[in-house]
C-alpha cells in the first residue's frame, strides 16, 4: 500500500515511520524540494528518517514539536562526493527552510517549516 509514487524518484514508503507502525505523512512541499535536490545531485538520495509517530520521535530523542511528526522533515544521508557541510549548503540553496548538518552521523536534516530559513547544528 505504501509503495505509492510521490514524485519521479520518491515513494511513500521512504517516508514511513521506522518504528513498524507503518504510519506515514509527507508534505507535498517537502517531497517537491527533495526531488529538486535529487535532480541537482544527480544520484539517488537515502532518507534515513521521514515521518515519525510521536512515540518513535520520543524514543529517538526528537524534540516534542519536531517537524518529523508533521510530515514536514526528513533526514537525508550525505551522498558520495559531498561533505556534510557542502550538502547542507546545497539544501539551503534549494530552499529548505530548516537545515541541520550532522557531520558525525553523515546526514543532513531538512524541513519545510514556515517562516525564515534556519540553519542549526
C-alpha angles and dihedrals in degrees: 000000000000092000089094112137111238097179138351093287107017132070131192094253091066090065096046119123110266095220094083097253088112092219113149139183127168125172116227090232091055092049093047092051092046089052090050089050091049091049090050094048091045095215138076119287123214117219105210094181129013123153116010123195111227092256094052092043090055092046093054093046098254120160114263094247094043117160086225088072089055097049090247100110142058137182110223126197112239107255122235112273096035133089114223089250093052091047092049090051090051089051089053091049090052088057107255106157095211120044127170124180119210106184094171091059095033097234141104125223114219130183142168100227117165118257135029121352117269129197119193143172 
